[in-house]
Amino acid sequence: MRRNHKRLAQEWFEIGDNEFGFAKAGFEELDAFYPQICFQCQQAVEKYFKGFLVYHKRRFPKIHDLTELAKLCAKIDKRFLDFLKETDILSQYYLTSRYPLEYRPAGKKKQKKLFR
């Protein structure tokens, strides 16, 4: 049985809300774990983008690259192109909080920018 695309999109949005709520609570209540909080923000945006695509009955590859997802969303609404710089930055946190890489981990200052 095929699932209703609007209901499935709503599930993506709810997961995104939970990810973002967790990140926001962590930022407000803790003075640590900034790379993990940035990762949760990346995850929230990924869920919102994928929910948007599902809502509009669009398929998407199994990727975590927010810039590529934003470009897919921009095929429906060009305003997504306004956020490519931010999605490029936020996409880095998918890796930096989980693996030792060349990117510097996020600190409190960078995390604060994500909530603006």
C-alpha positions as CSV (number, residue, x, y, z in Angstrom):
1,M,0.0,0.0,0.0
2,R,1.3,3.4,-1.0
3,R,1.5,6.0,1.7
4,N,-0.1,9.4,1.4
5,H,2.6,11.9,0.4
6,K,1.2,14.7,2.5
7,R,1.1,12.5,5.6
8,L,4.7,11.3,4.8
9,A,5.9,14.9,4.3
10,Q,4.4,15.8,7.7
11,E,6.3,12.9,9.3
12,W,9.5,14.3,7.8
13,F,8.7,17.8,9.2
14,E,7.9,16.4,12.6
15,I,11.3,14.6,12.7
16,G,12.9,17.9,11.6
17,D,11.1,19.7,14.4
18,N,12.4,17.2,16.9
19,E,15.9,17.4,15.7
20,F,15.8,21.2,15.8
21,G,14.1,21.3,19.2
22,F,16.8,19.0,20.6
23,A,19.6,21.2,19.1
24,K,18.0,24.3,20.5
25,A,17.5,22.9,24.0
26,G,21.1,21.7,24.0
27,F,22.3,25.1,23.0
28,E,20.3,26.9,25.6
29,E,20.9,24.5,28.5
30,L,24.4,23.3,28.0
31,D,27.7,25.1,27.5
32,A,29.2,22.3,25.5
33,F,28.7,19.8,22.7
34,Y,28.6,22.4,19.9
35,P,29.7,20.1,17.1
36,Q,26.8,17.7,18.0
37,I,24.4,20.6,18.2
38,C,25.4,21.7,14.8
39,F,25.0,18.1,13.5
40,Q,21.4,18.2,14.9
41,C,20.8,21.4,13.0
42,Q,22.1,19.9,9.8
43,Q,19.8,16.9,10.4
44,A,16.8,19.1,11.0
45,V,17.3,21.0,7.7
46,E,17.8,17.8,5.9
47,K,14.5,16.5,7.1
48,Y,12.7,19.8,6.2
49,F,14.1,19.7,2.7
50,K,13.2,16.0,2.2
51,G,9.7,16.7,3.6
52,F,9.3,19.6,1.1
53,L,10.3,17.3,-1.7
54,V,8.0,14.5,-0.6
55,Y,5.1,17.0,-0.3
56,H,5.7,18.0,-3.9
57,K,5.9,14.3,-4.9
58,R,9.5,14.6,-5.9
59,R,12.1,11.8,-5.5
60,F,15.5,12.5,-4.1
61,P,18.7,10.5,-3.8
62,K,19.9,9.1,-0.5
63,I,22.2,12.0,0.3
64,H,23.0,14.3,3.2
65,D,24.3,17.2,1.2
66,L,22.1,20.1,2.0
67,T,23.3,22.2,-0.9
68,E,22.3,19.4,-3.4
69,L,18.9,19.0,-1.6
70,A,18.4,22.8,-1.7
71,K,19.0,22.7,-5.5
72,L,16.4,20.0,-5.9
73,C,14.0,22.0,-3.8
74,A,14.8,25.1,-5.9
75,K,13.3,23.3,-9.0
76,I,10.0,23.8,-7.2
77,D,10.7,27.1,-5.4
78,K,13.6,29.3,-6.6
79,R,13.9,30.9,-3.1
80,F,15.9,27.9,-2.0
81,L,18.8,29.2,-4.1
82,D,19.1,32.1,-1.6
83,F,20.4,29.7,1.0
84,L,23.2,27.9,-0.8
85,K,25.9,29.5,1.2
86,E,24.3,28.5,4.4
87,T,23.6,25.0,3.3
88,D,27.2,24.6,2.2
89,I,28.4,25.6,5.7
90,L,25.8,23.5,7.5
91,S,26.5,20.4,5.4
92,Q,30.0,20.3,6.8
93,Y,28.6,19.5,10.3
94,Y,27.2,16.2,9.0
95,L,30.8,15.0,9.0
96,T,32.8,17.1,11.5
97,S,30.9,16.1,14.5
98,R,31.3,12.4,13.7
99,Y,34.7,11.9,12.0
100,P,38.2,13.4,12.4
101,L,38.5,15.7,9.4
102,E,40.2,18.8,8.2
103,Y,37.3,21.0,9.1
104,R,37.4,22.8,12.4
105,P,34.6,21.7,14.8
106,A,31.9,24.2,15.6
107,G,32.2,26.3,18.7
108,K,29.6,28.4,20.5
109,K,30.0,31.4,18.2
110,K,29.2,29.4,15.1
111,Q,26.4,27.6,16.8
112,K,24.8,30.9,17.7
113,K,24.7,31.8,14.0
114,L,22.6,28.8,13.2
115,F,19.8,29.9,15.4
116,R,19.5,33.4,13.8
